[in-house]
Amino acid sequence: MKYALLSYVTAPFRFPADYHLQFSNPGVARSMLRVLLKMGYEVDVCEWSDISYCSHKNYDLFIGHGGRNWEYLTRNVVPNAVKIYFSTGTYWKEHNRAEKERFDSLHARRGVKLPYDRWITHSEEFANHEADGIICLGNQHVLETYRKFPLCVAINNGVYSDNHFEKNSKDYAVGRKRFVFFGGMGSVHKGLDRLIEAFAGLDAELFCTGDIEPHFIKVYELELRQHRNIKPLGWITLKSPDFYTLMNACNFVIFPSCAEGQPGSVLECMNQGLIPIVSRESNVDVHDCGIMLERSSSDEIAAVVNDLMQRPVEWHHEHSLRARHAILQRHSEEEFCRTFQAAVENILIRAPEVRTQRAQAAQKAAVNTAAYLADHANDLGALVRGANVLKQAGNAKAAMVVYKAAHELEPACITALVELVHTSIVRGDLGRAHEFVRQIYPLSPFATQRTQLLNELQEKFKSMHAAEHAVTSHQAATPHDANSSPQRILIDGVIFQLQAGHPLGISRLWSSLLPQLKNAMHDCAFTLLCREGFPISIPEFEELEIPAYNDHSASVLDANDAILAEIGRQLKPTLFLSTHYSYMPGVPNVLMMYDLIPEVMGFDLNQKHWIAKERAIARAHSFLSISKSTRYDLARVYNIPLSRIGVAYPGISPDFRPASRPECDAFLRKYGIAKPYFLIVGNRDLYKSCRAFLHAFSVYPGHERMQVLMIGGDSKLLPDESPYASFCNIQLLPWLPDDELRAAYSSAVALIYLSRYEGFGLPVAEAMASGCAVITTKIASLPEVGGDAVLYVHPDMPREILAGLHQLHKQGVREAMIRRGLERASKFTWQNMARVCAQKLRQVVGSSSY
């Protein structure tokens, strides 16, 4: 038995057997499966975006689409199979280049910058280079974009048979002034902007179907309102009565896209006798049945439309029949199956030759690595294959050089990054290994790969520090001598200066923790250093005012260190504890670590506040982190033994508890909230973008009867949120006092907290304590907070978020989440945090050699 794995779209295999509406992508998927079964394969199918598919079968053939899961599957599931990359259009870099050109042109013409609407975000480069062969939808023009790859075959897209055209007579005299733009999302990419500009000055009608993006409509609102000959129709289902009515009324389909793989929308219209007017980049061979646009400018479009409207009715009738004939001859379901099978068989025959040539070329890397790098500097596949040869030969150092060259050529190549991580671990350079893992992180579909690599690093750290753990545990077990003189602990309250006037999470943490810490270490003397002009006033603490903190430069930081050193000489403390990133020379320093956001997320670490952080970390004796995730990140990034880092989870303010009904009603009245709402709390930019949620919410059934409440963060919508403003009913509120925030949590359907990194995730804890259901992610520390009391989704996958919203509304699910959330939140107390901190501080005092 031969085994094949097909990674494309799986939904069509759940459609009824008599489904015959849209051919692409459903018909493509079904036809590929049918051909593979006919060729004698037992076939498994998985979604093109699935990066967790597992199988123990020894596959003979793999056909995959898109870069998202190609590298995962080819490394872990189909390493020995013949690999065919199935592309639905133009080479991905050419696709993105063309889209950028279209958006740049729009900006030049209209002065507006819109978000890309068909951008390929996940690199397909390695898939193209590593495939034994490529099959692409399109004609010779699309094939030309793959010219640098040794084996590529182009095949035509298809349509299902439909004899409606033969049953109806068309009035070509009326229809010659009627043109259809038939397409889905991607208005600028597909040239709708140019069509609107062209038809605004024409005596012709343009019927626009599909879901036009709200931000696009806003740009062309004036034209759409003033020019009644341009008619947005919304979504029209194929082969519906509305579809056939439109097809019978019009003579032309017009589609000036910048990059396609024979769009099914154009073929479906041609199947109804519409004459195609298409850009060259649409890759539809119109031959003698239609018009090919050379530049797809609005001027060219206007000139072509004016010319076609003047042509005799007989010309329209004849070319309509030709368009229909072209579909029957070149784009039938049967023709697609025939050409697809021929393409697969061609690649199967030629694949051994391609592999042999590649293997022979890769061996040259071991002979002269420098020359190999020079010869293949722009060939990602050759670089990875050459590095693999060096790795297998045991030359890890040279392999790393070549893997780095591959990574620099294509930063999104996961294979190169994974090998760089493994090579760094073998060489004992764990800091560099973590840096490469960090670069994997923004490639959101590879969160699973990132987690696996972080686990490898974590185990490496554990094995390296096992002996040290044993020594430290012995020291921690040594009881403190109660009869000795009181230990003096100095605490720098610098955070109360930095967050003065807007007490955020860290200063609130210390306000709650310090009284409990003093109780837990009642036998120690505490002095709280207050920065000049920023009093703290925590009851029962001895306070000493010192000069204000400044981090403007390294020399200023040195001066701040000198001030603290002098204070240390005078007070002779046993230990110094900083609330931010200050340092006291000559004393054991303990530093509280909240997160490693700038390091993990790739921020510019040369900024002054991050320089202060790096200095403090390099000099500290020990650390307290607010989660295990932060602990392991600190250890990996800065190569710090785990034994020097304690974990103390923050507590939750007692102010956060389920609000009463009158409290909730008062909150809703005050802010004019009349609909059920999903709640978003905190900053929403960078790694906390909520665009994917808004996308999911916009298609959630009944969303028009709900709203999204955003508290804190930016006071206006961010650029990636604005397109959803008109149909997501978003309300923005400023930061609220705790009593109102508690009511906001308690009144919400759920808190949506889709952060891509957290040191702890206090809003999740506060929401649970307030009786609010939570939807969050499994990234970083958030599972430590949410446990089994929350719903987890991927922050960049609207479909998964939408499934979470549906799950939340199943009978009893939300109520059970609230119940478990209240129970889990009760574990996070300031007393518990103070107890763990006290244990770590006593350990430092007992083991210090200062």
CORTA-V983952 format. One line per field, one symbol per residue. ss: DSSP state (~ for helix, > for strand, _ for the rest). phi: phi as a letter, one per 30 degrees, with the letter a starting at -180 (. if undefined). burial: # if it has 9 or more other C-alpha atoms within 8 Angstrom, else .. Layout:
ss->???
phi->???
burial->???
//
This chain:
ss->_>>>>>>>__~~~~________~~~~~~~~~~~~~~~~__>>>>>>>_____________>>>>__~~~~~~~~~~_____>>>>>>____~~~~~~~~~~~~~~~~~~~______________~~~~~~__>>>>>__~~~~~_______>>>>___>____~~~~____~~~~__>>>>__________~~~~~~~~_____>>>>>____~~~~~~_~~~~~~___>>>>>______~~~~~~~~~__>>>>________~~~~~~~~___>>>>>~~~________>>>____~~~~~~~~~~~~~__~~~~~~~~~~~~~~~~~~_>~~~~~~~~~~~~~~~~~~~~~~~~~~~~~~~~~~~_~~~~~~~____~~~~~~~~~~~~~___~~~~~~~~~~~~~~____~~~~~~~~~~~~~___~~~~~~~~~~~~__~~~~~~~~~~~~~~~~~~~~~_~~~~~~~~~~~~__________>>>>>_~~~~~______~~~~~~~~~~~~~~~~____>>>>>>>__________>>>>>_______~~~~~~~~~~~~~~~~~~___>>>>__________>>>>>___~~~~~______~~~~~~~~~~~~__>>>>__~~~~~~~~~~~___~~~>>>_____________~~~~~~~~~~_____>>>>>>____~~~__~~~~~~~~____~~~>>>>>>_______~~~~__~~~~_>>>>____~~~~~~~~~~__>>>>________~~~~~~~~____>>>_____~~~~~____>>_____~~~~~~~~~~~____~~~~~~~~~~~~~____~~~~~~~~~~~~~~~~~~___
phi->.ccbcccbcceedcdddcdbcddccedddddddddddddjcdccbbddcdcbdbacdcdcbbcbbiddcedddddcbbdcddccccccldedddeddddedddddddddcibccdecbdddcecdddddcddabcbdkcddddddcddcdbbbcbddbbddaceeddbccddddddcbbcccacdjddecidddddddddcccbcccccjdddedddddcddddddcddcbdcidbdeideddddddddccbcbacdcabbheddddddddcidddbbdeddicddhccabcddchddddddddddddddddeddddddddddddddddcbdeddddddddddddddedceedddddddddddddddbdddddddbeccedddddddddddddicdddedddeddddddbedddeddddddddddedicdddeddddeddeddedceddddddddddeddddddcdddeddddddddddddddddedcccbddeddddcdibdcedddededdeedddddbddcccbcdcdeibdchceicdcbdbeddbbdadddddddddddddddddchddacbcdbbcbcdibecccdccabeddddidddddeddddddddddcddbbcccadededdddddchceeddbccbddcceddcaeddeddddddddecicccebccbbjdbchdcecddddddddcdeiddcbbcccciiddbddedceecddbchcbcbdecdedddedddddddadcbcdcabdbjeeddddddcicdbcbccchddddddhccbccbddcceddddddddddcdeidddddddddddddddcbdddddddddddddddddcdcd
burial->..########.#.........###.########.###...###.####.##.......################..##..############.###.###.###.##.........#....########.#########.###.##.....#########....#......#.#########.#################...#######.######..#..##....###.##.#.....###..##################.###################.#..##.##..#.#.###...#......#..##.######.###.####.###.###.##..##..#..##..##.######..#..##..##..############...##.###.######.##.##..##########...#############.#..###.#..##..##..##..#...#..#..##..........###########.#...#...############.#...#########.#......#.#.......#..#.##..###.##..#....#############.###############......#.####..##..##################.#.############...####...##..##.......######..#..####.#######.#..#..########.......#####..###.##..#..########.##############..#######################..#######.##.###.##.......##..######.##..##################.....
//
